[in-house]
Each structure stands twice: as C-alpha cells, then as structure tokens.
Amino acid sequence: MERLRTLRTEHVLTLRELAEAAGVSKDTIWRLENGHSDAHPSTIRKLAKTLGVQPKELVKTGGSDG
C-alpha cells in the first residue's frame, strides 16, 4: 500500500502517530506500507477515515500493467 505511506507523509504523521489516531498497531502500518501484509477491510476503513480519504484511495494501484 504505497499510497498509505504517501498520504501519511503528506499529513506529516509518524507511524506511531497514525497508529494511535487510527486505533491500529504501528507494526500493522509498517507491514502494509512495506508490502508484507494485506489489510483487513476494517483496518483500511480506520486508516482512510483518519487520513480523510475514501477507503478506495488507499487500495488504488499506480496504473495498469497492460
């Protein structure tokens, strides 16, 4: 979820700050940002709400591969 990292840095939030605001663990956010894990729908909703975006904004891909 590369978009998650972009939005977090645009909001000038650390992993810990976003985790506390969204009610998820810092490790979960790190794993999502680094592609080590897929997010549960409830986690996506929490993060999107905290960042002020629609959930689909977090799962959007950068483009098509063909």
HTML snippet that shows the backbone in 3Dmol.js (N, CA, C, O; Angstrom):
<script src="https://3Dmol.org/build/3Dmol-min.js"></script>
<div id="view" style="width:600px;height:400px;position:relative"></div>
<script>
const pdb = `
ATOM      1  N   MET A   1       0.831  -1.188   0.000  1.00  0.00           N
ATOM      2  CA  MET A   1       0.000   0.000   0.000  1.00  0.00           C
ATOM      3  C   MET A   1       0.878   1.255   0.000  1.00  0.00           C
ATOM      4  O   MET A   1       0.974   1.984   0.987  1.00  0.00           O
ATOM      5  N   GLU A   2       1.498   1.464  -1.133  1.00  0.00           N
ATOM      6  CA  GLU A   2       2.378   2.610  -1.277  1.00  0.00           C
ATOM      7  C   GLU A   2       1.638   3.920  -1.021  1.00  0.00           C
ATOM      8  O   GLU A   2       2.210   4.873  -0.493  1.00  0.00           O
ATOM      9  N   ARG A   3       0.375   3.958  -1.395  1.00  0.00           N
ATOM     10  CA  ARG A   3      -0.447   5.161  -1.205  1.00  0.00           C
ATOM     11  C   ARG A   3      -0.575   5.519   0.276  1.00  0.00           C
ATOM     12  O   ARG A   3      -0.662   6.696   0.626  1.00  0.00           O
ATOM     13  N   LEU A   4      -0.587   4.518   1.131  1.00  0.00           N
ATOM     14  CA  LEU A   4      -0.677   4.764   2.570  1.00  0.00           C
ATOM     15  C   LEU A   4       0.514   5.580   3.047  1.00  0.00           C
ATOM     16  O   LEU A   4       0.345   6.557   3.778  1.00  0.00           O
ATOM     17  N   ARG A   5       1.704   5.193   2.644  1.00  0.00           N
ATOM     18  CA  ARG A   5       2.910   5.926   3.054  1.00  0.00           C
ATOM     19  C   ARG A   5       2.872   7.359   2.524  1.00  0.00           C
ATOM     20  O   ARG A   5       3.213   8.303   3.236  1.00  0.00           O
ATOM     21  N   THR A   6       2.453   7.511   1.268  1.00  0.00           N
ATOM     22  CA  THR A   6       2.375   8.846   0.670  1.00  0.00           C
ATOM     23  C   THR A   6       1.425   9.739   1.457  1.00  0.00           C
ATOM     24  O   THR A   6       1.766  10.872   1.796  1.00  0.00           O
ATOM     25  N   LEU A   7       0.233   9.225   1.746  1.00  0.00           N
ATOM     26  CA  LEU A   7      -0.739  10.016   2.499  1.00  0.00           C
ATOM     27  C   LEU A   7      -0.251  10.319   3.912  1.00  0.00           C
ATOM     28  O   LEU A   7      -0.450  11.423   4.419  1.00  0.00           O
ATOM     29  N   ARG A   8       0.386   9.340   4.544  1.00  0.00           N
ATOM     30  CA  ARG A   8       0.895   9.550   5.909  1.00  0.00           C
ATOM     31  C   ARG A   8       1.939  10.664   5.923  1.00  0.00           C
ATOM     32  O   ARG A   8       1.919  11.528   6.800  1.00  0.00           O
ATOM     33  N   THR A   9       2.851  10.642   4.948  1.00  0.00           N
ATOM     34  CA  THR A   9       3.893  11.668   4.927  1.00  0.00           C
ATOM     35  C   THR A   9       3.327  13.030   4.516  1.00  0.00           C
ATOM     36  O   THR A   9       3.809  14.062   4.983  1.00  0.00           O
ATOM     37  N   GLU A  10       2.307  13.044   3.645  1.00  0.00           N
ATOM     38  CA  GLU A  10       1.662  14.310   3.290  1.00  0.00           C
ATOM     39  C   GLU A  10       1.001  14.948   4.510  1.00  0.00           C
ATOM     40  O   GLU A  10       0.941  16.172   4.623  1.00  0.00           O
ATOM     41  N   HIS A  11       0.507  14.111   5.419  1.00  0.00           N
ATOM     42  CA  HIS A  11      -0.121  14.610   6.643  1.00  0.00           C
ATOM     43  C   HIS A  11       0.911  14.828   7.762  1.00  0.00           C
ATOM     44  O   HIS A  11       0.548  15.190   8.881  1.00  0.00           O
ATOM     45  N   VAL A  12       2.180  14.608   7.456  1.00  0.00           N
ATOM     46  CA  VAL A  12       3.285  14.782   8.389  1.00  0.00           C
ATOM     47  C   VAL A  12       3.031  13.989   9.668  1.00  0.00           C
ATOM     48  O   VAL A  12       3.111  14.520  10.776  1.00  0.00           O
ATOM     49  N   LEU A  13       2.724  12.706   9.487  1.00  0.00           N
ATOM     50  CA  LEU A  13       2.477  11.819  10.614  1.00  0.00           C
ATOM     51  C   LEU A  13       3.548  10.734  10.672  1.00  0.00           C
ATOM     52  O   LEU A  13       3.963  10.207   9.640  1.00  0.00           O
ATOM     53  N   THR A  14       3.983  10.409  11.864  1.00  0.00           N
ATOM     54  CA  THR A  14       4.865   9.256  12.036  1.00  0.00           C
ATOM     55  C   THR A  14       4.003   8.000  12.050  1.00  0.00           C
ATOM     56  O   THR A  14       2.778   8.070  12.145  1.00  0.00           O
ATOM     57  N   LEU A  15       4.660   6.856  11.954  1.00  0.00           N
ATOM     58  CA  LEU A  15       3.933   5.590  12.066  1.00  0.00           C
ATOM     59  C   LEU A  15       3.157   5.543  13.377  1.00  0.00           C
ATOM     60  O   LEU A  15       1.986   5.165  13.407  1.00  0.00           O
ATOM     61  N   ARG A  16       3.816   5.926  14.443  1.00  0.00           N
ATOM     62  CA  ARG A  16       3.186   5.880  15.771  1.00  0.00           C
ATOM     63  C   ARG A  16       1.980   6.816  15.844  1.00  0.00           C
ATOM     64  O   ARG A  16       0.936   6.437  16.375  1.00  0.00           O
ATOM     65  N   GLU A  17       2.111   8.028  15.319  1.00  0.00           N
ATOM     66  CA  GLU A  17       1.002   8.986  15.365  1.00  0.00           C
ATOM     67  C   GLU A  17      -0.208   8.477  14.586  1.00  0.00           C
ATOM     68  O   GLU A  17      -1.338   8.567  15.066  1.00  0.00           O
ATOM     69  N   LEU A  18       0.022   7.947  13.392  1.00  0.00           N
ATOM     70  CA  LEU A  18      -1.082   7.413  12.600  1.00  0.00           C
ATOM     71  C   LEU A  18      -1.700   6.203  13.294  1.00  0.00           C
ATOM     72  O   LEU A  18      -2.921   6.053  13.321  1.00  0.00           O
ATOM     73  N   ALA A  19      -0.865   5.354  13.846  1.00  0.00           N
ATOM     74  CA  ALA A  19      -1.367   4.168  14.541  1.00  0.00           C
ATOM     75  C   ALA A  19      -2.270   4.556  15.702  1.00  0.00           C
ATOM     76  O   ALA A  19      -3.353   3.994  15.860  1.00  0.00           O
ATOM     77  N   GLU A  20      -1.839   5.500  16.505  1.00  0.00           N
ATOM     78  CA  GLU A  20      -2.635   5.934  17.656  1.00  0.00           C
ATOM     79  C   GLU A  20      -3.940   6.592  17.213  1.00  0.00           C
ATOM     80  O   GLU A  20      -4.993   6.342  17.799  1.00  0.00           O
ATOM     81  N   ALA A  21      -3.872   7.430  16.180  1.00  0.00           N
ATOM     82  CA  ALA A  21      -5.063   8.131  15.718  1.00  0.00           C
ATOM     83  C   ALA A  21      -6.085   7.173  15.100  1.00  0.00           C
ATOM     84  O   ALA A  21      -7.292   7.364  15.249  1.00  0.00           O
ATOM     85  N   ALA A  22      -5.593   6.144  14.405  1.00  0.00           N
ATOM     86  CA  ALA A  22      -6.486   5.208  13.710  1.00  0.00           C
ATOM     87  C   ALA A  22      -6.899   4.029  14.578  1.00  0.00           C
ATOM     88  O   ALA A  22      -7.865   3.336  14.260  1.00  0.00           O
ATOM     89  N   GLY A  23      -6.182   3.795  15.665  1.00  0.00           N
ATOM     90  CA  GLY A  23      -6.511   2.669  16.528  1.00  0.00           C
ATOM     91  C   GLY A  23      -6.019   1.339  15.990  1.00  0.00           C
ATOM     92  O   GLY A  23      -6.640   0.299  16.208  1.00  0.00           O
ATOM     93  N   VAL A  24      -4.896   1.382  15.282  1.00  0.00           N
ATOM     94  CA  VAL A  24      -4.263   0.144  14.802  1.00  0.00           C
ATOM     95  C   VAL A  24      -2.817   0.143  15.271  1.00  0.00           C
ATOM     96  O   VAL A  24      -2.309   1.166  15.730  1.00  0.00           O
ATOM     97  N   SER A  25      -2.157  -0.993  15.158  1.00  0.00           N
ATOM     98  CA  SER A  25      -0.781  -1.057  15.658  1.00  0.00           C
ATOM     99  C   SER A  25       0.204  -0.444  14.660  1.00  0.00           C
ATOM    100  O   SER A  25      -0.011  -0.455  13.447  1.00  0.00           O
ATOM    101  N   LYS A  26       1.279   0.083  15.215  1.00  0.00           N
ATOM    102  CA  LYS A  26       2.353   0.650  14.402  1.00  0.00           C
ATOM    103  C   LYS A  26       2.931  -0.425  13.485  1.00  0.00           C
ATOM    104  O   LYS A  26       3.248  -0.149  12.328  1.00  0.00           O
ATOM    105  N   ASP A  27       3.069  -1.635  13.991  1.00  0.00           N
ATOM    106  CA  ASP A  27       3.608  -2.737  13.189  1.00  0.00           C
ATOM    107  C   ASP A  27       2.705  -3.052  12.003  1.00  0.00           C
ATOM    108  O   ASP A  27       3.190  -3.370  10.917  1.00  0.00           O
ATOM    109  N   THR A  28       1.399  -2.964  12.206  1.00  0.00           N
ATOM    110  CA  THR A  28       0.464  -3.213  11.102  1.00  0.00           C
ATOM    111  C   THR A  28       0.681  -2.202   9.984  1.00  0.00           C
ATOM    112  O   THR A  28       0.741  -2.570   8.811  1.00  0.00           O
ATOM    113  N   ILE A  29       0.797  -0.937  10.346  1.00  0.00           N
ATOM    114  CA  ILE A  29       1.011   0.095   9.335  1.00  0.00           C
ATOM    115  C   ILE A  29       2.336  -0.131   8.625  1.00  0.00           C
ATOM    116  O   ILE A  29       2.407  -0.002   7.403  1.00  0.00           O
ATOM    117  N   TRP A  30       3.381  -0.464   9.363  1.00  0.00           N
ATOM    118  CA  TRP A  30       4.684  -0.717   8.745  1.00  0.00           C
ATOM    119  C   TRP A  30       4.582  -1.865   7.745  1.00  0.00           C
ATOM    120  O   TRP A  30       5.095  -1.768   6.630  1.00  0.00           O
ATOM    121  N   ARG A  31       3.919  -2.953   8.144  1.00  0.00           N
ATOM    122  CA  ARG A  31       3.785  -4.110   7.246  1.00  0.00           C
ATOM    123  C   ARG A  31       2.994  -3.746   5.995  1.00  0.00           C
ATOM    124  O   ARG A  31       3.330  -4.196   4.900  1.00  0.00           O
ATOM    125  N   LEU A  32       1.964  -2.950   6.140  1.00  0.00           N
ATOM    126  CA  LEU A  32       1.160  -2.533   4.984  1.00  0.00           C
ATOM    127  C   LEU A  32       1.975  -1.648   4.041  1.00  0.00           C
ATOM    128  O   LEU A  32       1.951  -1.838   2.826  1.00  0.00           O
ATOM    129  N   GLU A  33       2.684  -0.693   4.602  1.00  0.00           N
ATOM    130  CA  GLU A  33       3.477   0.227   3.780  1.00  0.00           C
ATOM    131  C   GLU A  33       4.592  -0.489   3.034  1.00  0.00           C
ATOM    132  O   GLU A  33       4.982  -0.075   1.942  1.00  0.00           O
ATOM    133  N   ASN A  34       5.099  -1.550   3.617  1.00  0.00           N
ATOM    134  CA  ASN A  34       6.218  -2.263   3.010  1.00  0.00           C
ATOM    135  C   ASN A  34       5.800  -3.512   2.253  1.00  0.00           C
ATOM    136  O   ASN A  34       6.651  -4.296   1.834  1.00  0.00           O
ATOM    137  N   GLY A  35       4.499  -3.704   2.074  1.00  0.00           N
ATOM    138  CA  GLY A  35       4.003  -4.808   1.268  1.00  0.00           C
ATOM    139  C   GLY A  35       4.145  -6.180   1.884  1.00  0.00           C
ATOM    140  O   GLY A  35       4.115  -7.185   1.174  1.00  0.00           O
ATOM    141  N   HIS A  36       4.301  -6.239   3.197  1.00  0.00           N
ATOM    142  CA  HIS A  36       4.472  -7.527   3.873  1.00  0.00           C
ATOM    143  C   HIS A  36       3.158  -8.147   4.314  1.00  0.00           C
ATOM    144  O   HIS A  36       3.136  -9.268   4.821  1.00  0.00           O
ATOM    145  N   SER A  37       2.061  -7.420   4.121  1.00  0.00           N
ATOM    146  CA  SER A  37       0.787  -7.909   4.618  1.00  0.00           C
ATOM    147  C   SER A  37      -0.340  -7.208   3.876  1.00  0.00           C
ATOM    148  O   SER A  37      -0.177  -6.087   3.394  1.00  0.00           O
ATOM    149  N   ASP A  38      -1.481  -7.876   3.790  1.00  0.00           N
ATOM    150  CA  ASP A  38      -2.688  -7.265   3.221  1.00  0.00           C
ATOM    151  C   ASP A  38      -3.540  -6.751   4.375  1.00  0.00           C
ATOM    152  O   ASP A  38      -3.554  -7.334   5.459  1.00  0.00           O
ATOM    153  N   ALA A  39      -4.238  -5.670   4.132  1.00  0.00           N
ATOM    154  CA  ALA A  39      -5.058  -5.064   5.184  1.00  0.00           C
ATOM    155  C   ALA A  39      -6.450  -5.669   5.216  1.00  0.00           C
ATOM    156  O   ALA A  39      -7.034  -5.980   4.178  1.00  0.00           O
ATOM    157  N   HIS A  40      -6.964  -5.828   6.407  1.00  0.00           N
ATOM    158  CA  HIS A  40      -8.363  -6.215   6.583  1.00  0.00           C
ATOM    159  C   HIS A  40      -9.219  -5.004   6.212  1.00  0.00           C
ATOM    160  O   HIS A  40      -8.792  -3.867   6.410  1.00  0.00           O
ATOM    161  N   PRO A  41     -10.402  -5.227   5.684  1.00  0.00           N
ATOM    162  CA  PRO A  41     -11.274  -4.092   5.327  1.00  0.00           C
ATOM    163  C   PRO A  41     -11.493  -3.109   6.476  1.00  0.00           C
ATOM    164  O   PRO A  41     -11.537  -1.900   6.249  1.00  0.00           O
ATOM    165  N   SER A  42     -11.628  -3.604   7.690  1.00  0.00           N
ATOM    166  CA  SER A  42     -11.846  -2.695   8.819  1.00  0.00           C
ATOM    167  C   SER A  42     -10.622  -1.811   9.060  1.00  0.00           C
ATOM    168  O   SER A  42     -10.763  -0.647   9.436  1.00  0.00           O
ATOM    169  N   THR A  43      -9.436  -2.351   8.846  1.00  0.00           N
ATOM    170  CA  THR A  43      -8.204  -1.569   9.008  1.00  0.00           C
ATOM    171  C   THR A  43      -8.133  -0.497   7.934  1.00  0.00           C
ATOM    172  O   THR A  43      -7.759   0.641   8.217  1.00  0.00           O
ATOM    173  N   ILE A  44      -8.487  -0.847   6.706  1.00  0.00           N
ATOM    174  CA  ILE A  44      -8.484   0.129   5.612  1.00  0.00           C
ATOM    175  C   ILE A  44      -9.447   1.271   5.935  1.00  0.00           C
ATOM    176  O   ILE A  44      -9.121   2.440   5.728  1.00  0.00           O
ATOM    177  N   ARG A  45     -10.623   0.934   6.440  1.00  0.00           N
ATOM    178  CA  ARG A  45     -11.600   1.970   6.778  1.00  0.00           C
ATOM    179  C   ARG A  45     -11.081   2.893   7.885  1.00  0.00           C
ATOM    180  O   ARG A  45     -11.246   4.110   7.802  1.00  0.00           O
ATOM    181  N   LYS A  46     -10.461   2.324   8.911  1.00  0.00           N
ATOM    182  CA  LYS A  46      -9.918   3.137  10.011  1.00  0.00           C
ATOM    183  C   LYS A  46      -8.838   4.093   9.513  1.00  0.00           C
ATOM    184  O   LYS A  46      -8.834   5.277   9.852  1.00  0.00           O
ATOM    185  N   LEU A  47      -7.926   3.563   8.704  1.00  0.00           N
ATOM    186  CA  LEU A  47      -6.833   4.394   8.197  1.00  0.00           C
ATOM    187  C   LEU A  47      -7.362   5.478   7.264  1.00  0.00           C
ATOM    188  O   LEU A  47      -6.926   6.627   7.336  1.00  0.00           O
ATOM    189  N   ALA A  48      -8.297   5.119   6.392  1.00  0.00           N
ATOM    190  CA  ALA A  48      -8.857   6.097   5.456  1.00  0.00           C
ATOM    191  C   ALA A  48      -9.563   7.220   6.209  1.00  0.00           C
ATOM    192  O   ALA A  48      -9.392   8.394   5.881  1.00  0.00           O
ATOM    193  N   LYS A  49     -10.345   6.865   7.207  1.00  0.00           N
ATOM    194  CA  LYS A  49     -11.063   7.874   7.986  1.00  0.00           C
ATOM    195  C   LYS A  49     -10.077   8.824   8.666  1.00  0.00           C
ATOM    196  O   LYS A  49     -10.274  10.039   8.668  1.00  0.00           O
ATOM    197  N   THR A  50      -9.031   8.267   9.235  1.00  0.00           N
ATOM    198  CA  THR A  50      -8.022   9.081   9.920  1.00  0.00           C
ATOM    199  C   THR A  50      -7.313  10.018   8.955  1.00  0.00           C
ATOM    200  O   THR A  50      -6.993  11.154   9.307  1.00  0.00           O
ATOM    201  N   LEU A  51      -7.067   9.539   7.729  1.00  0.00           N
ATOM    202  CA  LEU A  51      -6.349  10.338   6.738  1.00  0.00           C
ATOM    203  C   LEU A  51      -7.273  11.223   5.903  1.00  0.00           C
ATOM    204  O   LEU A  51      -6.809  11.999   5.068  1.00  0.00           O
ATOM    205  N   GLY A  52      -8.580  11.103   6.129  1.00  0.00           N
ATOM    206  CA  GLY A  52      -9.527  11.961   5.428  1.00  0.00           C
ATOM    207  C   GLY A  52      -9.721  11.618   3.965  1.00  0.00           C
ATOM    208  O   GLY A  52      -9.976  12.502   3.147  1.00  0.00           O
ATOM    209  N   VAL A  53      -9.604  10.334   3.626  1.00  0.00           N
ATOM    210  CA  VAL A  53      -9.812   9.888   2.249  1.00  0.00           C
ATOM    211  C   VAL A  53     -10.819   8.750   2.222  1.00  0.00           C
ATOM    212  O   VAL A  53     -11.163   8.190   3.263  1.00  0.00           O
ATOM    213  N   GLN A  54     -11.285   8.414   1.040  1.00  0.00           N
ATOM    214  CA  GLN A  54     -12.146   7.259   0.868  1.00  0.00           C
ATOM    215  C   GLN A  54     -11.278   6.001   0.936  1.00  0.00           C
ATOM    216  O   GLN A  54     -10.119   6.035   0.522  1.00  0.00           O
ATOM    217  N   PRO A  55     -11.815   4.898   1.447  1.00  0.00           N
ATOM    218  CA  PRO A  55     -11.029   3.660   1.519  1.00  0.00           C
ATOM    219  C   PRO A  55     -10.409   3.253   0.186  1.00  0.00           C
ATOM    220  O   PRO A  55      -9.293   2.735   0.157  1.00  0.00           O
ATOM    221  N   LYS A  56     -11.121   3.483  -0.919  1.00  0.00           N
ATOM    222  CA  LYS A  56     -10.587   3.090  -2.225  1.00  0.00           C
ATOM    223  C   LYS A  56      -9.295   3.841  -2.566  1.00  0.00           C
ATOM    224  O   LYS A  56      -8.497   3.362  -3.371  1.00  0.00           O
ATOM    225  N   GLU A  57      -9.087   5.011  -1.959  1.00  0.00           N
ATOM    226  CA  GLU A  57      -7.850   5.763  -2.198  1.00  0.00           C
ATOM    227  C   GLU A  57      -6.618   5.014  -1.676  1.00  0.00           C
ATOM    228  O   GLU A  57      -5.526   5.151  -2.226  1.00  0.00           O
ATOM    229  N   LEU A  58      -6.798   4.233  -0.628  1.00  0.00           N
ATOM    230  CA  LEU A  58      -5.664   3.501  -0.059  1.00  0.00           C
ATOM    231  C   LEU A  58      -5.313   2.263  -0.852  1.00  0.00           C
ATOM    232  O   LEU A  58      -4.157   1.839  -0.865  1.00  0.00           O
ATOM    233  N   VAL A  59      -6.298   1.679  -1.515  1.00  0.00           N
ATOM    234  CA  VAL A  59      -6.034   0.428  -2.224  1.00  0.00           C
ATOM    235  C   VAL A  59      -5.850   0.628  -3.718  1.00  0.00           C
ATOM    236  O   VAL A  59      -5.637  -0.334  -4.456  1.00  0.00           O
ATOM    237  N   LYS A  60      -5.931   1.860  -4.161  1.00  0.00           N
ATOM    238  CA  LYS A  60      -5.767   2.189  -5.569  1.00  0.00           C
ATOM    239  C   LYS A  60      -4.334   1.847  -6.021  1.00  0.00           C
ATOM    240  O   LYS A  60      -3.372   2.086  -5.291  1.00  0.00           O
ATOM    241  N   THR A  61      -4.213   1.299  -7.203  1.00  0.00           N
ATOM    242  CA  THR A  61      -2.891   0.980  -7.747  1.00  0.00           C
ATOM    243  C   THR A  61      -2.384   2.153  -8.575  1.00  0.00           C
ATOM    244  O   THR A  61      -3.151   3.025  -8.981  1.00  0.00           O
ATOM    245  N   GLY A  62      -1.096   2.156  -8.814  1.00  0.00           N
ATOM    246  CA  GLY A  62      -0.475   3.244  -9.538  1.00  0.00           C
ATOM    247  C   GLY A  62      -0.773   3.270 -11.023  1.00  0.00           C
ATOM    248  O   GLY A  62      -0.511   4.282 -11.672  1.00  0.00           O
ATOM    249  N   GLY A  63      -1.300   2.219 -11.579  1.00  0.00           N
ATOM    250  CA  GLY A  63      -1.604   2.171 -13.002  1.00  0.00           C
ATOM    251  C   GLY A  63      -1.817   0.733 -13.414  1.00  0.00           C
ATOM    252  O   GLY A  63      -1.821  -0.172 -12.579  1.00  0.00           O
ATOM    253  N   SER A  64      -1.994   0.526 -14.715  1.00  0.00           N
ATOM    254  CA  SER A  64      -2.214  -0.850 -15.177  1.00  0.00           C
ATOM    255  C   SER A  64      -0.941  -1.388 -15.806  1.00  0.00           C
ATOM    256  O   SER A  64      -0.105  -0.641 -16.313  1.00  0.00           O
ATOM    257  N   ASP A  65      -0.822  -2.701 -15.757  1.00  0.00           N
ATOM    258  CA  ASP A  65       0.358  -3.355 -16.311  1.00  0.00           C
ATOM    259  C   ASP A  65       0.120  -3.792 -17.754  1.00  0.00           C
ATOM    260  O   ASP A  65       0.961  -4.480 -18.331  1.00  0.00           O
ATOM    261  N   GLY A  66      -0.985  -3.414 -18.333  1.00  0.00           N
ATOM    262  CA  GLY A  66      -1.186  -3.750 -19.731  1.00  0.00           C
ATOM    263  C   GLY A  66      -2.435  -4.338 -19.961  1.00  0.00           C
ATOM    264  O   GLY A  66      -2.756  -4.680 -21.099  1.00  0.00           O
TER     265      GLY A  66
END
`;
const viewer = $3Dmol.createViewer("view");
viewer.addModel(pdb, "pdb");
viewer.setStyle({}, {cartoon: {color: "spectrum"}});
viewer.zoomTo();
viewer.render();
</script>
